[in-house]
Amino acid sequence: MKATIVQLRYRMKDVLRALERNESVEILYRGKVKGTIIPVHQRKKPISKDHPSFGMWADDPRSVEEIMEELRKPRYGDL
């Protein structure tokens, strides 16, 4: 479905019905697509074990808190 800004304002019920039908809604402004509204369940897939970053620190004995502390520490010693 395509909807202009005016239709979005005055016919929101129709836009919500389209989302309930699992349709994406393209938002048009002056005839050009400015964005897309997608139903909640069509959003990004969760990261799975197939992702290349999965388990990259599996061999590190430190806790997550220790790793994050190391990453967030100030870098004054690098100067």
mmCIF file of the N, C-alpha and C atoms, coordinates in Angstrom:
data_MODEL
# 
_entry.id   MODEL 
# 
loop_
_atom_site.group_PDB 
_atom_site.id 
_atom_site.type_symbol 
_atom_site.label_atom_id 
_atom_site.label_alt_id 
_atom_site.label_comp_id 
_atom_site.label_asym_id 
_atom_site.label_entity_id 
_atom_site.label_seq_id 
_atom_site.pdbx_PDB_ins_code 
_atom_site.Cartn_x 
_atom_site.Cartn_y 
_atom_site.Cartn_z 
_atom_site.occupancy 
_atom_site.B_iso_or_equiv 
_atom_site.pdbx_formal_charge 
_atom_site.auth_seq_id 
_atom_site.auth_comp_id 
_atom_site.auth_asym_id 
_atom_site.auth_atom_id 
_atom_site.pdbx_PDB_model_num 
ATOM 1   N N  . MET A 1 1  ? 0.841  -1.171  0.000  1.00 0.00 ? 1  MET A N  1 
ATOM 2   C CA . MET A 1 1  ? 0.000  0.000   0.000  1.00 0.00 ? 1  MET A CA 1 
ATOM 3   C C  . MET A 1 1  ? 0.890  1.241   0.000  1.00 0.00 ? 1  MET A C  1 
ATOM 4   N N  . LYS A 1 2  ? 0.413  2.278   -0.665 1.00 0.00 ? 2  LYS A N  1 
ATOM 5   C CA . LYS A 1 2  ? 1.103  3.556   -0.652 1.00 0.00 ? 2  LYS A CA 1 
ATOM 6   C C  . LYS A 1 2  ? 0.169  4.577   -0.032 1.00 0.00 ? 2  LYS A C  1 
ATOM 7   N N  . ALA A 1 3  ? 0.725  5.442   0.817  1.00 0.00 ? 3  ALA A N  1 
ATOM 8   C CA . ALA A 1 3  ? -0.085 6.457   1.477  1.00 0.00 ? 3  ALA A CA 1 
ATOM 9   C C  . ALA A 1 3  ? 0.683  7.769   1.516  1.00 0.00 ? 3  ALA A C  1 
ATOM 10  N N  . THR A 1 4  ? -0.021 8.854   1.223  1.00 0.00 ? 4  THR A N  1 
ATOM 11  C CA . THR A 1 4  ? 0.590  10.168  1.330  1.00 0.00 ? 4  THR A CA 1 
ATOM 12  C C  . THR A 1 4  ? 0.515  10.623  2.788  1.00 0.00 ? 4  THR A C  1 
ATOM 13  N N  . ILE A 1 5  ? 1.188  11.727  3.079  1.00 0.00 ? 5  ILE A N  1 
ATOM 14  C CA . ILE A 1 5  ? 1.162  12.275  4.429  1.00 0.00 ? 5  ILE A CA 1 
ATOM 15  C C  . ILE A 1 5  ? -0.262 12.628  4.840  1.00 0.00 ? 5  ILE A C  1 
ATOM 16  N N  . VAL A 1 6  ? -1.043 13.188  3.919  1.00 0.00 ? 6  VAL A N  1 
ATOM 17  C CA . VAL A 1 6  ? -2.429 13.560  4.214  1.00 0.00 ? 6  VAL A CA 1 
ATOM 18  C C  . VAL A 1 6  ? -3.256 12.312  4.506  1.00 0.00 ? 6  VAL A C  1 
ATOM 19  N N  . GLN A 1 7  ? -3.084 11.267  3.703  1.00 0.00 ? 7  GLN A N  1 
ATOM 20  C CA . GLN A 1 7  ? -3.816 10.019  3.954  1.00 0.00 ? 7  GLN A CA 1 
ATOM 21  C C  . GLN A 1 7  ? -3.398 9.404   5.281  1.00 0.00 ? 7  GLN A C  1 
ATOM 22  N N  . LEU A 1 8  ? -2.143 9.520   5.606  1.00 0.00 ? 8  LEU A N  1 
ATOM 23  C CA . LEU A 1 8  ? -1.668 9.008   6.880  1.00 0.00 ? 8  LEU A CA 1 
ATOM 24  C C  . LEU A 1 8  ? -2.360 9.731   8.038  1.00 0.00 ? 8  LEU A C  1 
ATOM 25  N N  . ARG A 1 9  ? -2.567 11.002  7.854  1.00 0.00 ? 9  ARG A N  1 
ATOM 26  C CA . ARG A 1 9  ? -3.192 11.797  8.909  1.00 0.00 ? 9  ARG A CA 1 
ATOM 27  C C  . ARG A 1 9  ? -4.693 11.524  9.028  1.00 0.00 ? 9  ARG A C  1 
ATOM 28  N N  . TYR A 1 10 ? -5.390 11.499  7.907  1.00 0.00 ? 10 TYR A N  1 
ATOM 29  C CA . TYR A 1 10 ? -6.844 11.398  7.941  1.00 0.00 ? 10 TYR A CA 1 
ATOM 30  C C  . TYR A 1 10 ? -7.384 9.978   7.807  1.00 0.00 ? 10 TYR A C  1 
ATOM 31  N N  . ARG A 1 11 ? -6.580 9.038   7.342  1.00 0.00 ? 11 ARG A N  1 
ATOM 32  C CA . ARG A 1 11 ? -7.072 7.676   7.130  1.00 0.00 ? 11 ARG A CA 1 
ATOM 33  C C  . ARG A 1 11 ? -6.172 6.655   7.808  1.00 0.00 ? 11 ARG A C  1 
ATOM 34  N N  . MET A 1 12 ? -5.739 6.967   9.013  1.00 0.00 ? 12 MET A N  1 
ATOM 35  C CA . MET A 1 12 ? -4.842 6.079   9.763  1.00 0.00 ? 12 MET A CA 1 
ATOM 36  C C  . MET A 1 12 ? -5.464 4.701   9.977  1.00 0.00 ? 12 MET A C  1 
ATOM 37  N N  . LYS A 1 13 ? -6.781 4.649   10.125 1.00 0.00 ? 13 LYS A N  1 
ATOM 38  C CA . LYS A 1 13 ? -7.454 3.368   10.328 1.00 0.00 ? 13 LYS A CA 1 
ATOM 39  C C  . LYS A 1 13 ? -7.202 2.426   9.149  1.00 0.00 ? 13 LYS A C  1 
ATOM 40  N N  . ASP A 1 14 ? -7.208 2.970   7.928  1.00 0.00 ? 14 ASP A N  1 
ATOM 41  C CA . ASP A 1 14 ? -6.938 2.148   6.739  1.00 0.00 ? 14 ASP A CA 1 
ATOM 42  C C  . ASP A 1 14 ? -5.484 1.672   6.720  1.00 0.00 ? 14 ASP A C  1 
ATOM 43  N N  . VAL A 1 15 ? -4.591 2.532   7.158  1.00 0.00 ? 15 VAL A N  1 
ATOM 44  C CA . VAL A 1 15 ? -3.172 2.155   7.217  1.00 0.00 ? 15 VAL A CA 1 
ATOM 45  C C  . VAL A 1 15 ? -2.984 1.033   8.234  1.00 0.00 ? 15 VAL A C  1 
ATOM 46  N N  . LEU A 1 16 ? -3.618 1.151   9.379  1.00 0.00 ? 16 LEU A N  1 
ATOM 47  C CA . LEU A 1 16 ? -3.515 0.096   10.397 1.00 0.00 ? 16 LEU A CA 1 
ATOM 48  C C  . LEU A 1 16 ? -4.119 -1.219  9.917  1.00 0.00 ? 16 LEU A C  1 
ATOM 49  N N  . ARG A 1 17 ? -5.195 -1.139  9.162  1.00 0.00 ? 17 ARG A N  1 
ATOM 50  C CA . ARG A 1 17 ? -5.788 -2.371  8.605  1.00 0.00 ? 17 ARG A CA 1 
ATOM 51  C C  . ARG A 1 17 ? -4.828 -3.036  7.617  1.00 0.00 ? 17 ARG A C  1 
ATOM 52  N N  . ALA A 1 18 ? -4.140 -2.230  6.828  1.00 0.00 ? 18 ALA A N  1 
ATOM 53  C CA . ALA A 1 18 ? -3.160 -2.785  5.894  1.00 0.00 ? 18 ALA A CA 1 
ATOM 54  C C  . ALA A 1 18 ? -2.031 -3.473  6.656  1.00 0.00 ? 18 ALA A C  1 
ATOM 55  N N  . LEU A 1 19 ? -1.597 -2.877  7.753  1.00 0.00 ? 19 LEU A N  1 
ATOM 56  C CA . LEU A 1 19 ? -0.553 -3.500  8.566  1.00 0.00 ? 19 LEU A CA 1 
ATOM 57  C C  . LEU A 1 19 ? -1.044 -4.809  9.190  1.00 0.00 ? 19 LEU A C  1 
ATOM 58  N N  . GLU A 1 20 ? -2.321 -4.857  9.577  1.00 0.00 ? 20 GLU A N  1 
ATOM 59  C CA . GLU A 1 20 ? -2.893 -6.104  10.109 1.00 0.00 ? 20 GLU A CA 1 
ATOM 60  C C  . GLU A 1 20 ? -2.921 -7.198  9.061  1.00 0.00 ? 20 GLU A C  1 
ATOM 61  N N  . ARG A 1 21 ? -3.022 -6.803  7.783  1.00 0.00 ? 21 ARG A N  1 
ATOM 62  C CA . ARG A 1 21 ? -2.998 -7.779  6.679  1.00 0.00 ? 21 ARG A CA 1 
ATOM 63  C C  . ARG A 1 21 ? -1.566 -8.112  6.270  1.00 0.00 ? 21 ARG A C  1 
ATOM 64  N N  . ASN A 1 22 ? -0.600 -7.697  7.072  1.00 0.00 ? 22 ASN A N  1 
ATOM 65  C CA . ASN A 1 22 ? 0.823  -7.947  6.820  1.00 0.00 ? 22 ASN A CA 1 
ATOM 66  C C  . ASN A 1 22 ? 1.334  -7.243  5.573  1.00 0.00 ? 22 ASN A C  1 
ATOM 67  N N  . GLU A 1 23 ? 0.749  -6.118  5.221  1.00 0.00 ? 23 GLU A N  1 
ATOM 68  C CA . GLU A 1 23 ? 1.220  -5.326  4.096  1.00 0.00 ? 23 GLU A CA 1 
ATOM 69  C C  . GLU A 1 23 ? 2.164  -4.240  4.591  1.00 0.00 ? 23 GLU A C  1 
ATOM 70  N N  . SER A 1 24 ? 3.161  -3.943  3.829  1.00 0.00 ? 24 SER A N  1 
ATOM 71  C CA . SER A 1 24 ? 4.021  -2.796  4.116  1.00 0.00 ? 24 SER A CA 1 
ATOM 72  C C  . SER A 1 24 ? 3.347  -1.550  3.560  1.00 0.00 ? 24 SER A C  1 
ATOM 73  N N  . VAL A 1 25 ? 3.561  -0.418  4.210  1.00 0.00 ? 25 VAL A N  1 
ATOM 74  C CA . VAL A 1 25 ? 2.963  0.835   3.772  1.00 0.00 ? 25 VAL A CA 1 
ATOM 75  C C  . VAL A 1 25 ? 4.092  1.807   3.436  1.00 0.00 ? 25 VAL A C  1 
ATOM 76  N N  . GLU A 1 26 ? 4.133  2.233   2.180  1.00 0.00 ? 26 GLU A N  1 
ATOM 77  C CA . GLU A 1 26 ? 5.128  3.209   1.752  1.00 0.00 ? 26 GLU A CA 1 
ATOM 78  C C  . GLU A 1 26 ? 4.554  4.602   1.978  1.00 0.00 ? 26 GLU A C  1 
ATOM 79  N N  . ILE A 1 27 ? 5.347  5.474   2.605  1.00 0.00 ? 27 ILE A N  1 
ATOM 80  C CA . ILE A 1 27 ? 4.916  6.837   2.884  1.00 0.00 ? 27 ILE A CA 1 
ATOM 81  C C  . ILE A 1 27 ? 5.460  7.740   1.794  1.00 0.00 ? 27 ILE A C  1 
ATOM 82  N N  . LEU A 1 28 ? 4.550  8.476   1.134  1.00 0.00 ? 28 LEU A N  1 
ATOM 83  C CA . LEU A 1 28 ? 4.922  9.361   0.047  1.00 0.00 ? 28 LEU A CA 1 
ATOM 84  C C  . LEU A 1 28 ? 4.834  10.815  0.502  1.00 0.00 ? 28 LEU A C  1 
ATOM 85  N N  . TYR A 1 29 ? 5.824  11.600  0.099  1.00 0.00 ? 29 TYR A N  1 
ATOM 86  C CA . TYR A 1 29 ? 5.805  13.033  0.342  1.00 0.00 ? 29 TYR A CA 1 
ATOM 87  C C  . TYR A 1 29 ? 6.159  13.711  -0.965 1.00 0.00 ? 29 TYR A C  1 
ATOM 88  N N  . ARG A 1 30 ? 5.208  14.460  -1.485 1.00 0.00 ? 30 ARG A N  1 
ATOM 89  C CA . ARG A 1 30 ? 5.359  15.113  -2.786 1.00 0.00 ? 30 ARG A CA 1 
ATOM 90  C C  . ARG A 1 30 ? 5.688  14.109  -3.883 1.00 0.00 ? 30 ARG A C  1 
ATOM 91  N N  . GLY A 1 31 ? 5.059  12.960  -3.812 1.00 0.00 ? 31 GLY A N  1 
ATOM 92  C CA . GLY A 1 31 ? 5.198  11.940  -4.842 1.00 0.00 ? 31 GLY A CA 1 
ATOM 93  C C  . GLY A 1 31 ? 6.416  11.048  -4.738 1.00 0.00 ? 31 GLY A C  1 
ATOM 94  N N  . LYS A 1 32 ? 7.264  11.290  -3.746 1.00 0.00 ? 32 LYS A N  1 
ATOM 95  C CA . LYS A 1 32 ? 8.465  10.470  -3.588 1.00 0.00 ? 32 LYS A CA 1 
ATOM 96  C C  . LYS A 1 32 ? 8.374  9.669   -2.289 1.00 0.00 ? 32 LYS A C  1 
ATOM 97  N N  . VAL A 1 33 ? 8.866  8.441   -2.330 1.00 0.00 ? 33 VAL A N  1 
ATOM 98  C CA . VAL A 1 33 ? 8.843  7.580   -1.154 1.00 0.00 ? 33 VAL A CA 1 
ATOM 99  C C  . VAL A 1 33 ? 9.839  8.128   -0.128 1.00 0.00 ? 33 VAL A C  1 
ATOM 100 N N  . LYS A 1 34 ? 9.353  8.390   1.085  1.00 0.00 ? 34 LYS A N  1 
ATOM 101 C CA . LYS A 1 34 ? 10.196 8.908   2.160  1.00 0.00 ? 34 LYS A CA 1 
ATOM 102 C C  . LYS A 1 34 ? 10.452 7.877   3.244  1.00 0.00 ? 34 LYS A C  1 
ATOM 103 N N  . GLY A 1 35 ? 9.635  6.837   3.288  1.00 0.00 ? 35 GLY A N  1 
ATOM 104 C CA . GLY A 1 35 ? 9.826  5.817   4.308  1.00 0.00 ? 35 GLY A CA 1 
ATOM 105 C C  . GLY A 1 35 ? 8.853  4.671   4.112  1.00 0.00 ? 35 GLY A C  1 
ATOM 106 N N  . THR A 1 36 ? 9.031  3.655   4.922  1.00 0.00 ? 36 THR A N  1 
ATOM 107 C CA . THR A 1 36 ? 8.175  2.480   4.858  1.00 0.00 ? 36 THR A CA 1 
ATOM 108 C C  . THR A 1 36 ? 7.806  2.059   6.266  1.00 0.00 ? 36 THR A C  1 
ATOM 109 N N  . ILE A 1 37 ? 6.531  1.769   6.461  1.00 0.00 ? 37 ILE A N  1 
ATOM 110 C CA . ILE A 1 37 ? 6.064  1.197   7.722  1.00 0.00 ? 37 ILE A CA 1 
ATOM 111 C C  . ILE A 1 37 ? 5.841  -0.285  7.465  1.00 0.00 ? 37 ILE A C  1 
ATOM 112 N N  . ILE A 1 38 ? 6.456  -1.126  8.281  1.00 0.00 ? 38 ILE A N  1 
ATOM 113 C CA . ILE A 1 38 ? 6.299  -2.565  8.103  1.00 0.00 ? 38 ILE A CA 1 
ATOM 114 C C  . ILE A 1 38 ? 5.660  -3.162  9.349  1.00 0.00 ? 38 ILE A C  1 
ATOM 115 N N  . PRO A 1 39 ? 4.899  -4.251  9.200  1.00 0.00 ? 39 PRO A N  1 
ATOM 116 C CA . PRO A 1 39 ? 4.317  -4.903  10.369 1.00 0.00 ? 39 PRO A CA 1 
ATOM 117 C C  . PRO A 1 39 ? 5.399  -5.389  11.322 1.00 0.00 ? 39 PRO A C  1 
ATOM 118 N N  . VAL A 1 40 ? 5.087  -5.463  12.583 1.00 0.00 ? 40 VAL A N  1 
ATOM 119 C CA . VAL A 1 40 ? 6.068  -5.801  13.611 1.00 0.00 ? 40 VAL A CA 1 
ATOM 120 C C  . VAL A 1 40 ? 6.725  -7.147  13.356 1.00 0.00 ? 40 VAL A C  1 
ATOM 121 N N  . HIS A 1 41 ? 6.001  -8.148  13.011 1.00 0.00 ? 41 HIS A N  1 
ATOM 122 C CA . HIS A 1 41 ? 6.581  -9.482  12.858 1.00 0.00 ? 41 HIS A CA 1 
ATOM 123 C C  . HIS A 1 41 ? 7.415  -9.627  11.593 1.00 0.00 ? 41 HIS A C  1 
ATOM 124 N N  . GLN A 1 42 ? 7.438  -8.631  10.705 1.00 0.00 ? 42 GLN A N  1 
ATOM 125 C CA . GLN A 1 42 ? 8.267  -8.698  9.507  1.00 0.00 ? 42 GLN A CA 1 
ATOM 126 C C  . GLN A 1 42 ? 9.596  -7.995  9.699  1.00 0.00 ? 42 GLN A C  1 
ATOM 127 N N  . ARG A 1 43 ? 9.863  -7.473  10.883 1.00 0.00 ? 43 ARG A N  1 
ATOM 128 C CA . ARG A 1 43 ? 11.119 -6.762  11.114 1.00 0.00 ? 43 ARG A CA 1 
ATOM 129 C C  . ARG A 1 43 ? 12.278 -7.727  11.085 1.00 0.00 ? 43 ARG A C  1 
ATOM 130 N N  . LYS A 1 44 ? 13.448 -7.208  11.409 1.00 0.00 ? 44 LYS A N  1 
ATOM 131 C CA . LYS A 1 44 ? 14.677 -7.985  11.336 1.00 0.00 ? 44 LYS A CA 1 
ATOM 132 C C  . LYS A 1 44 ? 14.550 -9.348  11.992 1.00 0.00 ? 44 LYS A C  1 
ATOM 133 N N  . LYS A 1 45 ? 15.186 -10.295 11.379 1.00 0.00 ? 45 LYS A N  1 
ATOM 134 C CA . LYS A 1 45 ? 15.266 -11.618 11.971 1.00 0.00 ? 45 LYS A CA 1 
ATOM 135 C C  . LYS A 1 45 ? 16.276 -11.574 13.111 1.00 0.00 ? 45 LYS A C  1 
ATOM 136 N N  . PRO A 1 46 ? 16.049 -12.335 14.163 1.00 0.00 ? 46 PRO A N  1 
ATOM 137 C CA . PRO A 1 46 ? 17.040 -12.331 15.244 1.00 0.00 ? 46 PRO A CA 1 
ATOM 138 C C  . PRO A 1 46 ? 18.372 -12.921 14.771 1.00 0.00 ? 46 PRO A C  1 
ATOM 139 N N  . ILE A 1 47 ? 19.437 -12.472 15.407 1.00 0.00 ? 47 ILE A N  1 
ATOM 140 C CA . ILE A 1 47 ? 20.761 -12.991 15.057 1.00 0.00 ? 47 ILE A CA 1 
ATOM 141 C C  . ILE A 1 47 ? 20.813 -14.469 15.418 1.00 0.00 ? 47 ILE A C  1 
ATOM 142 N N  . SER A 1 48 ? 21.279 -15.264 14.503 1.00 0.00 ? 48 SER A N  1 
ATOM 143 C CA . SER A 1 48 ? 21.321 -16.701 14.745 1.00 0.00 ? 48 SER A CA 1 
ATOM 144 C C  . SER A 1 48 ? 22.762 -17.190 14.796 1.00 0.00 ? 48 SER A C  1 
ATOM 145 N N  . LYS A 1 49 ? 22.907 -18.441 15.015 1.00 0.00 ? 49 LYS A N  1 
ATOM 146 C CA . LYS A 1 49 ? 24.231 -19.046 15.076 1.00 0.00 ? 49 LYS A CA 1 
ATOM 147 C C  . LYS A 1 49 ? 24.933 -19.009 13.726 1.00 0.00 ? 49 LYS A C  1 
ATOM 148 N N  . ASP A 1 50 ? 24.196 -18.726 12.669 1.00 0.00 ? 50 ASP A N  1 
ATOM 149 C CA . ASP A 1 50 ? 24.794 -18.643 11.339 1.00 0.00 ? 50 ASP A CA 1 
ATOM 150 C C  . ASP A 1 50 ? 25.526 -17.317 11.118 1.00 0.00 ? 50 ASP A C  1 
ATOM 151 N N  . HIS A 1 51 ? 25.290 -16.348 11.994 1.00 0.00 ? 51 HIS A N  1 
ATOM 152 C CA . HIS A 1 51 ? 25.925 -15.037 11.845 1.00 0.00 ? 51 HIS A CA 1 
ATOM 153 C C  . HIS A 1 51 ? 27.431 -15.172 12.089 1.00 0.00 ? 51 HIS A C  1 
ATOM 154 N N  . PRO A 1 52 ? 28.266 -14.512 11.295 1.00 0.00 ? 52 PRO A N  1 
ATOM 155 C CA . PRO A 1 52 ? 29.718 -14.664 11.435 1.00 0.00 ? 52 PRO A CA 1 
ATOM 156 C C  . PRO A 1 52 ? 30.269 -14.186 12.784 1.00 0.00 ? 52 PRO A C  1 
ATOM 157 N N  . SER A 1 53 ? 29.562 -13.286 13.469 1.00 0.00 ? 53 SER A N  1 
ATOM 158 C CA . SER A 1 53 ? 30.055 -12.786 14.759 1.00 0.00 ? 53 SER A CA 1 
ATOM 159 C C  . SER A 1 53 ? 29.667 -13.683 15.930 1.00 0.00 ? 53 SER A C  1 
ATOM 160 N N  . PHE A 1 54 ? 28.811 -14.651 15.695 1.00 0.00 ? 54 PHE A N  1 
ATOM 161 C CA . PHE A 1 54 ? 28.342 -15.489 16.785 1.00 0.00 ? 54 PHE A CA 1 
ATOM 162 C C  . PHE A 1 54 ? 29.498 -16.309 17.362 1.00 0.00 ? 54 PHE A C  1 
ATOM 163 N N  . GLY A 1 55 ? 29.706 -16.202 18.659 1.00 0.00 ? 55 GLY A N  1 
ATOM 164 C CA . GLY A 1 55 ? 30.719 -16.992 19.344 1.00 0.00 ? 55 GLY A CA 1 
ATOM 165 C C  . GLY A 1 55 ? 32.144 -16.535 19.131 1.00 0.00 ? 55 GLY A C  1 
ATOM 166 N N  . MET A 1 56 ? 32.348 -15.287 18.697 1.00 0.00 ? 56 MET A N  1 
ATOM 167 C CA . MET A 1 56 ? 33.716 -14.853 18.398 1.00 0.00 ? 56 MET A CA 1 
ATOM 168 C C  . MET A 1 56 ? 34.574 -14.723 19.645 1.00 0.00 ? 56 MET A C  1 
ATOM 169 N N  . TRP A 1 57 ? 33.953 -14.602 20.827 1.00 0.00 ? 57 TRP A N  1 
ATOM 170 C CA . TRP A 1 57 ? 34.715 -14.553 22.075 1.00 0.00 ? 57 TRP A CA 1 
ATOM 171 C C  . TRP A 1 57 ? 34.431 -15.777 22.937 1.00 0.00 ? 57 TRP A C  1 
ATOM 172 N N  . ALA A 1 58 ? 34.067 -16.865 22.346 1.00 0.00 ? 58 ALA A N  1 
ATOM 173 C CA . ALA A 1 58 ? 33.714 -18.064 23.107 1.00 0.00 ? 58 ALA A CA 1 
ATOM 174 C C  . ALA A 1 58 ? 34.905 -18.616 23.885 1.00 0.00 ? 58 ALA A C  1 
ATOM 175 N N  . ASP A 1 59 ? 36.114 -18.423 23.386 1.00 0.00 ? 59 ASP A N  1 
ATOM 176 C CA . ASP A 1 59 ? 37.307 -18.947 24.054 1.00 0.00 ? 59 ASP A CA 1 
ATOM 177 C C  . ASP A 1 59 ? 37.856 -17.996 25.117 1.00 0.00 ? 59 ASP A C  1 
ATOM 178 N N  . ASP A 1 60 ? 37.293 -16.807 25.241 1.00 0.00 ? 60 ASP A N  1 
ATOM 179 C CA . ASP A 1 60 ? 37.783 -15.808 26.202 1.00 0.00 ? 60 ASP A CA 1 
ATOM 180 C C  . ASP A 1 60 ? 37.240 -16.150 27.595 1.00 0.00 ? 60 ASP A C  1 
ATOM 181 N N  . PRO A 1 61 ? 38.115 -16.347 28.591 1.00 0.00 ? 61 PRO A N  1 
ATOM 182 C CA . PRO A 1 61 ? 37.654 -16.737 29.925 1.00 0.00 ? 61 PRO A CA 1 
ATOM 183 C C  . PRO A 1 61 ? 37.041 -15.590 30.730 1.00 0.00 ? 61 PRO A C  1 
ATOM 184 N N  . ARG A 1 62 ? 37.185 -14.343 30.259 1.00 0.00 ? 62 ARG A N  1 
ATOM 185 C CA . ARG A 1 62 ? 36.649 -13.203 30.999 1.00 0.00 ? 62 ARG A CA 1 
ATOM 186 C C  . ARG A 1 62 ? 35.125 -13.147 30.902 1.00 0.00 ? 62 ARG A C  1 
ATOM 187 N N  . SER A 1 63 ? 34.522 -12.483 31.896 1.00 0.00 ? 63 SER A N  1 
ATOM 188 C CA . SER A 1 63 ? 33.066 -12.304 31.864 1.00 0.00 ? 63 SER A CA 1 
ATOM 189 C C  . SER A 1 63 ? 32.716 -11.191 30.874 1.00 0.00 ? 63 SER A C  1 
ATOM 190 N N  . VAL A 1 64 ? 31.451 -11.098 30.539 1.00 0.00 ? 64 VAL A N  1 
ATOM 191 C CA . VAL A 1 64 ? 30.986 -10.071 29.615 1.00 0.00 ? 64 VAL A CA 1 
ATOM 192 C C  . VAL A 1 64 ? 31.273 -8.686  30.193 1.00 0.00 ? 64 VAL A C  1 
ATOM 193 N N  . GLU A 1 65 ? 31.062 -8.531  31.511 1.00 0.00 ? 65 GLU A N  1 
ATOM 194 C CA . GLU A 1 65 ? 31.311 -7.244  32.151 1.00 0.00 ? 65 GLU A CA 1 
ATOM 195 C C  . GLU A 1 65 ? 32.778 -6.830  32.018 1.00 0.00 ? 65 GLU A C  1 
ATOM 196 N N  . GLU A 1 66 ? 33.688 -7.772  32.190 1.00 0.00 ? 66 GLU A N  1 
ATOM 197 C CA . GLU A 1 66 ? 35.118 -7.468  32.069 1.00 0.00 ? 66 GLU A CA 1 
ATOM 198 C C  . GLU A 1 66 ? 35.488 -7.068  30.641 1.00 0.00 ? 66 GLU A C  1 
ATOM 199 N N  . ILE A 1 67 ? 34.927 -7.761  29.684 1.00 0.00 ? 67 ILE A N  1 
ATOM 200 C CA . ILE A 1 67 ? 35.200 -7.443  28.283 1.00 0.00 ? 67 ILE A CA 1 
ATOM 201 C C  . ILE A 1 67 ? 34.677 -6.056  27.941 1.00 0.00 ? 67 ILE A C  1 
ATOM 202 N N  . MET A 1 68 ? 33.451 -5.747  28.390 1.00 0.00 ? 68 MET A N  1 
ATOM 203 C CA . MET A 1 68 ? 32.869 -4.437  28.107 1.00 0.00 ? 68 MET A CA 1 
ATOM 204 C C  . MET A 1 68 ? 33.641 -3.331  28.809 1.00 0.00 ? 68 MET A C  1 
ATOM 205 N N  . GLU A 1 69 ? 34.103 -3.587  30.006 1.00 0.00 ? 69 GLU A N  1 
ATOM 206 C CA . GLU A 1 69 ? 34.909 -2.604  30.729 1.00 0.00 ? 69 GLU A CA 1 
ATOM 207 C C  . GLU A 1 69 ? 36.201 -2.314  29.962 1.00 0.00 ? 69 GLU A C  1 
ATOM 208 N N  . GLU A 1 70 ? 36.803 -3.355  29.426 1.00 0.00 ? 70 GLU A N  1 
ATOM 209 C CA . GLU A 1 70 ? 38.030 -3.203  28.635 1.00 0.00 ? 70 GLU A CA 1 
ATOM 210 C C  . GLU A 1 70 ? 37.770 -2.378  27.375 1.00 0.00 ? 70 GLU A C  1 
ATOM 211 N N  . LEU A 1 71 ? 36.639 -2.626  26.716 1.00 0.00 ? 71 LEU A N  1 
ATOM 212 C CA . LEU A 1 71 ? 36.317 -1.907  25.495 1.00 0.00 ? 71 LEU A CA 1 
ATOM 213 C C  . LEU A 1 71 ? 35.977 -0.450  25.755 1.00 0.00 ? 71 LEU A C  1 
ATOM 214 N N  . ARG A 1 72 ? 35.376 -0.162  26.905 1.00 0.00 ? 72 ARG A N  1 
ATOM 215 C CA . ARG A 1 72 ? 34.920 1.190   27.208 1.00 0.00 ? 72 ARG A CA 1 
ATOM 216 C C  . ARG A 1 72 ? 35.922 2.045   27.962 1.00 0.00 ? 72 ARG A C  1 
ATOM 217 N N  . LYS A 1 73 ? 37.041 1.499   28.326 1.00 0.00 ? 73 LYS A N  1 
ATOM 218 C CA . LYS A 1 73 ? 38.002 2.247   29.127 1.00 0.00 ? 73 LYS A CA 1 
ATOM 219 C C  . LYS A 1 73 ? 38.560 3.429   28.320 1.00 0.00 ? 73 LYS A C  1 
ATOM 220 N N  . PRO A 1 74 ? 38.983 4.491   29.034 1.00 0.00 ? 74 PRO A N  1 
ATOM 221 C CA . PRO A 1 74 ? 39.577 5.634   28.326 1.00 0.00 ? 74 PRO A CA 1 
ATOM 222 C C  . PRO A 1 74 ? 40.879 5.232   27.652 1.00 0.00 ? 74 PRO A C  1 
ATOM 223 N N  . ARG A 1 75 ? 41.194 5.891   26.608 1.00 0.00 ? 75 ARG A N  1 
ATOM 224 C CA . ARG A 1 75 ? 42.384 5.541   25.844 1.00 0.00 ? 75 ARG A CA 1 
ATOM 225 C C  . ARG A 1 75 ? 43.494 6.581   26.033 1.00 0.00 ? 75 ARG A C  1 
ATOM 226 N N  . TYR A 1 76 ? 43.656 7.071   27.244 1.00 0.00 ? 76 TYR A N  1 
ATOM 227 C CA . TYR A 1 76 ? 44.659 8.092   27.520 1.00 0.00 ? 76 TYR A CA 1 
ATOM 228 C C  . TYR A 1 76 ? 46.072 7.526   27.359 1.00 0.00 ? 76 TYR A C  1 
ATOM 229 N N  . GLY A 1 77 ? 46.260 6.253   27.660 1.00 0.00 ? 77 GLY A N  1 
ATOM 230 C CA . GLY A 1 77 ? 47.581 5.650   27.557 1.00 0.00 ? 77 GLY A CA 1 
ATOM 231 C C  . GLY A 1 77 ? 48.042 5.486   26.113 1.00 0.00 ? 77 GLY A C  1 
ATOM 232 N N  . ASP A 1 78 ? 47.134 5.597   25.148 1.00 0.00 ? 78 ASP A N  1 
ATOM 233 C CA . ASP A 1 78 ? 47.487 5.426   23.748 1.00 0.00 ? 78 ASP A CA 1 
ATOM 234 C C  . ASP A 1 78 ? 48.153 6.660   23.160 1.00 0.00 ? 78 ASP A C  1 
ATOM 235 N N  . LEU A 1 79 ? 48.078 7.789   23.853 1.00 0.00 ? 79 LEU A N  1 
ATOM 236 C CA . LEU A 1 79 ? 48.618 9.043   23.289 1.00 0.00 ? 79 LEU A CA 1 
ATOM 237 C C  . LEU A 1 79 ? 50.097 9.115   23.358 1.00 0.00 ? 79 LEU A C  1 
# 
